[in-house]
Amino acid sequence: MSAAACKPSRSASTIVAATASGYHLLKINGYSRTKGVPHGQKLQSRPFSLGGHQWYIGYYPNGFNSDHTGCISPFLFLDDSVTTAVKAQHEFCFIDEVKDQALSLASSAVSEFASKQGWGTSKLIKRADFEKSKHLKDDSFIVRCDVIVINDYRAEDLPENTPPTFVSVAPSSLHQHLGDLLKTEKGADVVFEVGRETFAAHRCMLAARSTVFGAELFGVTKEGDTACVIRVDDIEAQVFKALLCFAYTDSLSEARNEEEDVMCQHLLVAADMYNMDRLKTICEDKLCKYINVGTVATILALAEQHHSNLTAMVDNDGFDHLSKSCPSVIKKLVTMLAR
């Protein structure tokens, strides 16, 4: 018998959890007016959908029960009637700014939610400590609830040459660490003055993300300059802040729906100014859904001025509907761009 004939067969498989993830933000306006709510009574957020189920956040201003009086207690509730418990991981945190990066829930316990049942954090923080913290601003604060719904488990085949895995590698958190570096300003060596605000940053980081920043921060006149202050006059402060955030995290902070199109228009201009092509593309993609009779001329003219992808801008359902329903607008637009 040959050695090849004695070779044992090999196979490998993996068990995969099919999941849906997301988060819900609950802003409490008028915190001081909620302090009188008795323990055990909750205020409810608007319902939201995730993983094929309806959920809501229950905010207990004075504790989930008498044992936790004087504590802020947020709970996640399943707002559906189900015959089988729904498995989910969740975690609450206070946030001072709306961020788009999801929290890692790898270490969070899996809870089983029965019909109309909730799980939460009975003592997220004592009210006395909370009122001294940075989370409370103008009598308001924001709680974020990250959720991962586990829908089912399935087995899949792996390639025969799959090596054994002895260590579980966590997802990359580089964007979170770099975002914290920007927020804490630790080691910052350049300051930007934008309007009445200042932003501290790191020259090496910005130079790595933008050739324009690189030329501006490491030009001949900047060598050895350890107290670099740069004045920016042609960008609004909030737009420049979003630009910096993207440079560090490669993502955009969430904006309110009524503000997103305006912010994206300004960011498109700033991204073109600093030669940040990925940010330009993201802005183009977001602006596509805002094309209508009132915005088409502004958005497409902006795209043309800043060398964006006009083909992508017009190749979407909003523009197609507009061209059929309002051909006169398209005619005026073509005439304007031809000039």
WOPE-V450960 format. One line per field, one symbol per residue. ss: DSSP state (A for helix, B for strand, O for the rest). psi: psi as a letter, one per 30 degrees, with the letter a starting at -180 (. if undefined). burial: b if it has 9 or more other C-alpha atoms within 8 Angstrom, else e. Layout:
BEGIN
ss: ???
psi: ???
burial: ???
END
This chain:
BEGIN
ss: OOOOOOOOOOOBBBBBBBBBBBBBBBBBBOAAAAOOOOOOOOBBOOOBBBOOBBBBBBBBOOOOOAAAOOBBBBBBBBOOOOOOOBBBBBBBBBBOOOOOOOOOOOOOOOBBBOOOOBBBBBBBBBAAAAOOOOOOBOOBBBBBBBBBBBBBBBBBBBOOOOOOOOOOOOOOOAAAAAAAAAAAOOOOOBBBBBOOBBBBBOAAAAAAAOAAAAAAAOOAAAOOOOOBBBBBOOOOAAAAAAAAAAAAAOOOOOOOAAAAAAAAAAAAAAAAAOOOAAAAAAAAAAAAOOOOOOOAAAAAAAAAAOOOOAAAAAOOAAAAAAAAAOAAAAAAAAAAAAO
psi: kleeffkklklklkkkjjlklalkkjkjkhefffffklkfklkklkllkkgglkllkkjjfhkeaffgkglkjkkkkkgljlfkkkklklkklkkfkjlfkklkgefklkkjjlkgllkajeiekkeeeefflffjkhgllkkkjkkjkjelklklkllegklkkfkjkllkgeeeeeeeeeefgkgkgkkkjjbglkkkakeeeeeffkfeeeeefgleffkgjfhkkkkjfgkleeeeeeeeeeeefglkkklkeffeeeeeeeeeeeeeeghieeeeeeeeeefefgjaeffeeeeeeeeeeghljeeeefileeeeeefefifeeeeeeeeeff.
burial: eeeeeeeeeeebeeeebbbbbbbeebeeeebeeeeebebbbbeebebeebbebbbbbbbbbbbbeeebbbbbbbbbbbbbeeeebbbbbbbbebbeeeeeeeeebeeeeeeebbbbbbbebbbbbbbeebeeeebbeebbbbbbbbbbbbbeeeeeebeeeeeeeeeeeeeeeebbebbebbeebeebbbbbbbeeeebbbbbebbbebbbbbbbebbbeebeeeeebeeebeebbbebbbbbebbbbbeebbeeeeeebbebbbbbbbbbbebbbeebbbebbbbbbebbbeebbeebbbbbbebebbbeebbebebbbebbeebbebbeebeeeeee
END
